Amino acid sequence: MGDIEKVKDEALQIIGMLEVLPKLVVFDLDYTLWPFYWKYFQVGLTKQRIHTRTGISFNSMLFFDDENRNIQSVSKMGVTSILVGNGVNLGAFREGLTRFSQNWNASQKNKQKWVTNDTLN
């Protein structure tokens, strides 16, 4: 089995262990992929546009970026965001999906608390 097949198998194992997966995954790796181009062209996640076009809620998104300022702004909207310095490898992929799952479970518990509190009042 080649390296690509091993990586693919491990990625599928990671995916198979989780109860919930993101509905949308965004990779914004402009500085990692094109460092010479980044200085001349500002590429940012058009957060609201993605949400508007897809109809996917922010807490159902997973975002990988190589710029901390983008991670900070997207995280404030409820998107699970992972800072990657040298691109997305299996470790970053695993971390992203694990954090997404944790955030999703926490948001569902909070949602349930609100529903329970609303029904009691």
N, CA and C of each residue as an Amber inpcrd file, in Angstrom:
protein
   363
   0.8540000  -1.1740000   0.0000000   0.0000000   0.0000000   0.0000000
   0.9000000   1.2370000   0.0000000   0.6230000   2.1770000  -0.9060000
   1.4280000   3.3800000  -1.0010000   1.0900000   4.3880000   0.0850000
   1.9140000   5.4280000   0.1720000   1.7070000   6.4700000   1.1790000
   0.3540000   7.1490000   1.0350000  -0.0590000   7.3940000  -0.1980000
  -1.3440000   8.0670000  -0.4280000  -2.4870000   7.2030000   0.0870000
  -2.4190000   5.9180000  -0.1550000  -3.4610000   5.0030000   0.3180000
  -3.4890000   4.9380000   1.8450000  -2.3140000   4.9580000   2.4730000
  -2.2490000   4.9420000   3.9400000  -2.9010000   6.1950000   4.5180000
  -2.5940000   7.3380000   3.9320000  -3.1770000   8.5990000   4.3940000
  -4.6860000   8.5770000   4.1960000  -5.1150000   8.1010000   3.0470000
  -6.5540000   8.0080000   2.7630000  -7.2470000   7.1030000   3.7770000
  -6.6580000   5.9410000   4.0570000  -7.2430000   5.0080000   5.0270000
  -7.3200000   5.6250000   6.4180000  -6.2610000   6.3100000   6.8250000
  -6.2700000   6.9470000   8.1490000  -7.3110000   8.0580000   8.2140000
  -7.4230000   8.8430000   7.1510000  -8.4330000   9.9080000   7.1120000
  -9.8390000   9.3210000   7.2160000 -10.0880000   8.2290000   6.5150000
 -11.4030000   7.5840000   6.5830000 -11.6760000   7.0020000   7.9710000
 -10.6360000   6.4970000   8.6400000 -10.7910000   6.0130000  10.0160000
 -11.1890000   7.1610000  10.9400000 -10.5260000   8.2940000  10.7910000
 -10.8330000   9.4740000  11.6120000 -12.2840000   9.8810000  11.3980000
 -12.6900000   9.9580000  10.1520000 -14.0660000  10.3540000   9.8230000
 -15.0610000   9.3560000  10.4170000 -14.7410000   8.0740000  10.3300000
 -15.6460000   7.0370000  10.8070000 -15.8460000   7.0170000  12.3110000
 -14.9320000   7.6150000  13.0650000 -15.0310000   7.6100000  14.5220000
 -15.9620000   8.6980000  15.0580000 -16.3570000   9.6270000  14.2280000
 -17.1300000  10.7720000  14.7010000 -18.6150000  10.5900000  14.4500000
 -19.4080000  11.1270000  15.3600000 -20.8620000  11.0370000  15.2290000
 -21.4150000  12.0720000  14.2620000 -20.7860000  13.2340000  14.2240000
 -21.2800000  14.3220000  13.3810000 -20.1070000  14.9190000  12.6100000
 -20.3620000  15.2750000  11.3580000 -19.3370000  15.8750000  10.5060000
 -19.8040000  17.2500000  10.0600000 -18.8610000  18.1330000   9.7320000
 -19.2570000  19.4530000   9.2410000 -19.9920000  19.3410000   7.9120000
 -20.8910000  20.2860000   7.6830000 -21.5910000  20.3310000   6.4000000
 -20.7630000  21.0630000   5.3530000 -19.8160000  21.8860000   5.8130000
 -18.9630000  22.6470000   4.9080000 -17.5770000  22.7670000   5.5220000
 -16.5410000  22.4890000   4.7320000 -15.1580000  22.6660000   5.1610000
 -14.5130000  23.6530000   4.2050000 -13.8890000  24.7030000   4.7680000
 -13.2560000  25.7480000   3.9600000 -11.7590000  25.7360000   4.2450000
 -10.9700000  25.7880000   3.1960000  -9.5200000  25.8830000   3.3020000
  -9.1040000  27.2370000   2.7420000  -8.5110000  28.0800000   3.5690000
  -8.0010000  29.3750000   3.1160000  -6.5080000  29.3780000   3.4000000
  -5.7390000  28.8430000   2.4810000  -4.3070000  28.6520000   2.6830000
  -3.5050000  29.4860000   1.6970000  -3.9620000  30.7050000   1.4620000
  -3.3300000  31.5330000   0.4480000  -1.8620000  31.8140000   0.7500000
  -1.5080000  32.0630000   1.9900000  -0.1110000  32.3570000   2.2720000
   0.7430000  31.0910000   2.1940000   0.2010000  29.9740000   2.6090000
   0.9360000  28.7080000   2.5450000   1.1790000  28.2900000   1.0960000
   0.1570000  28.4440000   0.2630000   0.2610000  27.9750000  -1.1160000
   0.9270000  28.9750000  -2.0530000   0.6580000  30.2610000  -1.8340000
   1.1740000  31.2900000  -2.7290000   1.7760000  32.4460000  -1.9450000
   2.8730000  32.2480000  -1.2190000   3.4090000  33.3150000  -0.3700000
   3.8280000  34.5550000  -1.1520000   4.2580000  34.3890000  -2.3730000
   4.6620000  35.5400000  -3.1710000   3.4460000  36.3340000  -3.6350000
   2.3210000  35.7050000  -3.7860000   1.1030000  36.3310000  -4.2840000
   0.3330000  37.0210000  -3.1690000   0.4350000  36.5210000  -1.9790000
  -0.3230000  36.9950000  -0.8310000  -0.0840000  38.4660000  -0.5520000
   1.1270000  38.9410000  -0.7640000   1.4580000  40.3330000  -0.4630000
   0.6990000  41.3020000  -1.3510000   0.2910000  40.8710000  -2.4980000
  -0.3130000  41.7770000  -3.4660000  -1.8200000  41.6270000  -3.5960000
  -2.3440000  40.5890000  -3.0280000  -3.7750000  40.3490000  -3.1920000
  -4.3480000  39.8390000  -1.8870000  -5.2850000  40.5640000  -1.3450000
  -5.8980000  40.1860000  -0.0690000  -7.0150000  39.1860000  -0.3260000
  -6.8260000  37.9790000   0.1130000  -7.8640000  36.9640000  -0.0150000
  -8.3450000  36.6490000   1.3880000  -9.6220000  36.8080000   1.6160000
 -10.1800000  36.4770000   2.9240000 -11.4410000  35.6710000   2.7360000
 -11.7930000  34.9550000   3.7390000 -13.0430000  34.2080000   3.6950000
 -14.1830000  35.2080000   3.7370000 -14.9850000  35.2170000   2.7220000
 -16.1620000  36.0860000   2.7210000 -17.2380000  35.3470000   3.4880000
 -17.1240000  35.4740000   4.7870000 -17.8970000  34.6630000   5.7210000
 -19.3930000  34.7350000   5.4820000 -19.8950000  35.9460000   5.4340000
 -21.3390000  36.0950000   5.2940000 -21.8090000  35.5900000   3.9310000
 -21.0110000  35.7990000   2.9010000 -21.3890000  35.3400000   1.5650000
 -21.4860000  33.8160000   1.5120000 -20.5440000  33.1380000   2.1330000
 -20.5870000  31.6740000   2.1540000 -21.8410000  31.2010000   2.8740000
 -22.1340000  31.8220000   4.0080000 -23.3330000  31.4460000   4.7720000
 -24.5960000  31.7180000   3.9590000 -24.6490000  32.8710000   3.3000000
 -25.8290000  33.2410000   2.5190000 -26.0270000  32.3020000   1.3320000
 -24.9580000  31.9970000   0.6230000 -25.0670000  31.1470000  -0.5710000
 -25.3860000  29.6940000  -0.2540000 -24.8490000  29.1990000   0.8410000
 -25.0330000  27.7790000   1.1470000 -26.2120000  27.5200000   2.0780000
 -26.5670000  28.5060000   2.8890000 -27.6110000  28.3080000   3.8870000
 -27.1420000  27.4690000   5.0680000 -25.8560000  27.1990000   5.1300000
 -25.2910000  26.3790000   6.2070000 -24.9520000  27.2780000   7.3860000
 -25.3880000  26.8790000   8.5640000 -25.1250000  27.6810000   9.7580000
 -23.6310000  27.6630000  10.0790000 -23.1670000  28.7330000  10.7120000
 -21.7460000  28.8500000  11.0270000 -21.2580000  27.7090000  11.9160000
 -22.1000000  27.2350000  12.8380000 -21.6410000  26.1630000  13.7260000
 -21.5920000  24.8050000  13.0220000 -21.9880000  24.7590000  11.7550000
 -21.8780000  23.5320000  10.9530000 -20.7010000  23.5970000   9.9850000
 -19.8340000  24.6020000  10.1640000 -18.6860000  24.7960000   9.2710000
 -17.3790000  24.5090000  10.0000000 -16.4050000  24.0560000   9.2440000
 -15.0420000  23.8550000   9.7200000 -14.1250000  24.6370000   8.7890000
 -13.2330000  25.4320000   9.3700000 -12.4080000  26.3630000   8.6090000
 -10.9400000  26.1590000   8.9560000 -10.1140000  25.9500000   7.9470000
  -8.6690000  25.8520000   8.1090000  -8.0450000  27.0820000   7.4620000
  -7.1500000  27.7600000   8.1800000  -6.4960000  28.9470000   7.6200000
  -5.0740000  29.0370000   8.1450000  -4.2320000  29.7160000   7.3840000
  -2.8480000  29.9140000   7.7890000  -2.6070000  31.3200000   8.3360000
  -3.6760000  32.0700000   8.5960000  -3.5570000  33.4110000   9.1750000
  -4.3970000  33.4990000  10.4420000  -3.7480000  33.8680000  11.5440000
  -4.4290000  33.9220000  12.8280000  -5.5650000  34.9460000  12.8420000
  -5.4120000  36.0750000  12.1700000  -6.4740000  37.1010000  12.1920000
  -7.7630000  36.5630000  11.5670000  -7.6500000  35.7480000  10.5330000
  -8.8440000  35.1360000   9.9420000  -9.4650000  34.1200000  10.9000000
  -8.6150000  33.3550000  11.5720000  -9.1000000  32.3770000  12.5500000
  -9.8900000  33.0920000  13.6390000  -9.3450000  34.1990000  14.1350000
 -10.0120000  34.9450000  15.2080000 -11.3730000  35.4630000  14.7650000
 -11.4430000  36.0800000  13.5870000 -12.7130000  36.6750000  13.1520000
 -13.7620000  35.6130000  12.8400000 -13.3650000  34.5170000  12.2430000
 -14.3130000  33.4620000  11.8910000 -14.7880000  32.7260000  13.1470000
 -13.8940000  32.5290000  14.1030000 -14.2630000  31.8480000  15.3450000
 -15.3370000  32.6120000  16.1030000 -15.2850000  33.9340000  16.0530000
 -16.2790000  34.7610000  16.7530000 -17.6890000  34.5400000  16.2260000
 -17.7970000  34.0410000  15.0090000 -19.1140000  33.8030000  14.4150000
 -19.6240000  32.3910000  14.7110000 -18.8200000  31.5930000  15.3820000
 -19.2560000  30.2440000  15.7280000 -18.7210000  29.1550000  14.8220000
 -17.8150000  29.5160000  13.9060000 -17.2040000  28.5250000  13.0110000
 -16.0420000  27.8610000  13.7540000 -15.9590000  26.5410000  13.7160000
 -14.7950000  25.8450000  14.2630000 -13.6300000  26.1410000  13.3380000
 -12.5670000  26.7390000  13.8940000 -11.4640000  27.2420000  13.0750000
 -10.1350000  26.6890000  13.5610000  -9.3140000  26.2380000  12.6200000
  -8.0260000  25.6280000  12.9300000  -6.9240000  26.3940000  12.2120000
  -5.9490000  26.8670000  12.9860000  -4.7900000  27.5560000  12.4230000
  -3.7770000  26.5140000  11.9680000  -3.4070000  26.5790000  10.6970000
  -2.4200000  25.6540000  10.1420000  -1.2800000  26.4650000   9.5440000
  -0.0730000  26.2060000  10.0200000   1.0690000  26.9690000   9.5540000
   1.6350000  26.4850000   8.2380000   1.5790000  25.1890000   8.0150000
   2.2050000  24.6130000   6.8220000   1.2430000  23.7550000   6.0210000
   0.0030000  24.1510000   5.9770000  -0.9850000  23.3740000   5.2450000
  -1.6920000  22.3810000   6.1470000  -2.6120000  21.6540000   5.5680000
  -3.4180000  20.7000000   6.3310000  -2.8220000  19.3020000   6.1800000
  -2.3980000  18.7450000   7.3090000  -1.9270000  17.3600000   7.3310000
  -2.9280000  16.5340000   8.1390000  -2.6510000  15.2650000   8.3420000
  -3.5920000  14.4120000   9.0800000  -3.8060000  14.8910000  10.5090000
  -2.7610000  15.4180000  11.1370000  -2.8990000  15.9300000  12.5020000
  -3.8590000  17.1040000  12.5640000  -3.7250000  18.0380000  11.6350000
  -4.6340000  19.1890000  11.5910000  -6.0470000  18.7470000  11.2310000
  -6.1540000  17.7960000  10.3280000  -7.4570000  17.2560000   9.9320000
  -8.1560000  16.6200000  11.1330000  -7.4100000  15.7950000  11.8670000
  -7.9500000  15.1370000  13.0620000  -8.3600000  16.1830000  14.0950000
  -7.4840000  17.1530000  14.3390000  -7.7880000  18.2100000  15.3080000
  -9.0430000  18.9790000  14.9060000  -9.1490000  19.3180000  13.6350000
 -10.3130000  20.0600000  13.1610000 -11.6040000  19.2970000  13.3580000
 -11.6210000  18.0380000  12.9570000 -12.8380000  17.2360000  13.1040000
 -13.1700000  16.9720000  14.5730000 -12.1400000  16.7570000  15.3940000
 -12.3750000  16.5350000  16.8240000 -12.9430000  17.7830000  17.4750000
 -12.3300000  18.9340000  17.1890000 -12.8400000  20.1900000  17.7580000
 -14.2310000  20.5040000  17.2530000 -14.4700000  20.2430000  15.9710000
 -15.8080000  20.4660000  15.4200000 -16.8300000  19.6290000  16.1850000
 -16.5150000  18.3670000  16.3960000 -17.4240000  17.4670000  17.1050000
 -17.6760000  17.9550000  18.5320000 -16.6230000  18.3870000  19.2240000
 -16.7680000  18.9090000  20.5860000 -17.6320000  20.1670000  20.5950000
 -17.3630000  21.0850000  19.6740000 -18.1410000  22.3240000  19.5960000
 -19.5940000  22.0330000  19.2550000 -19.8140000  21.1040000  18.3420000
 -21.1760000  20.7470000  17.9410000 -21.9430000  20.1700000  19.1320000
 -21.2980000  19.2400000  19.8500000 -21.9490000  18.6370000  21.0140000
 -22.2620000  19.6850000  22.0770000 -21.3300000  20.6170000  22.3130000
 -21.5660000  21.6830000  23.2940000 -22.7190000  22.5730000  22.8550000
 -22.7810000  22.9030000  21.5660000 -23.8660000  23.7700000  21.0830000
 -25.2120000  23.0620000  21.1780000 -25.2340000  21.7550000  20.9580000
 -26.4860000  21.0080000  21.0670000 -26.9550000  20.9290000  22.5200000
 -26.0010000  20.7940000  23.4530000 -26.3640000  20.7850000  24.8760000
 -26.9320000  22.1370000  25.2850000 -26.2900000  23.2220000  24.8180000
 -26.7930000  24.5620000  25.1230000 -28.1650000  24.7720000  24.5100000
 -28.3360000  24.2900000  23.3000000 -29.6300000  24.4040000  22.6240000
 -30.7010000  23.6670000  23.4230000 -30.3570000  22.4880000  23.9160000
 -31.3050000  21.7030000  24.7080000 -31.6540000  22.4240000  26.0080000
 -30.6620000  23.0840000  26.6270000 -30.9310000  23.8500000  27.8510000
 -31.9450000  24.9460000  27.5780000 -31.7740000  25.6460000  26.4430000
 -32.7030000  26.7290000  26.1050000 -34.1010000  26.1840000  25.8650000
 -34.1920000  25.0700000  25.1740000 -35.5030000  24.4670000  24.9090000
 -36.1520000  24.0550000  26.2240000 -35.3850000  23.4340000  27.1070000
 -35.9100000  23.0010000  28.4040000 -36.3600000  24.1970000  29.2320000
 -35.5440000  25.2480000  29.2870000 -35.9010000  26.4460000  30.0480000
 -37.1310000  27.1230000  29.4710000 -37.2510000  27.1570000  28.1560000
 -38.4100000  27.7830000  27.5190000 -39.6880000  27.0050000  27.8110000
 -39.6030000  25.6930000  27.8740000 -40.8030000  24.8940000  28.1270000
 -41.2300000  24.9650000  29.5870000 -40.2790000  25.2650000  30.4800000
 -40.6110000  25.3870000  31.8970000 -41.2960000  26.7090000  32.2100000
 -41.0430000  27.7170000  31.4160000 -41.6090000  29.0550000  31.6780000
 -42.9910000  29.2010000  31.1300000
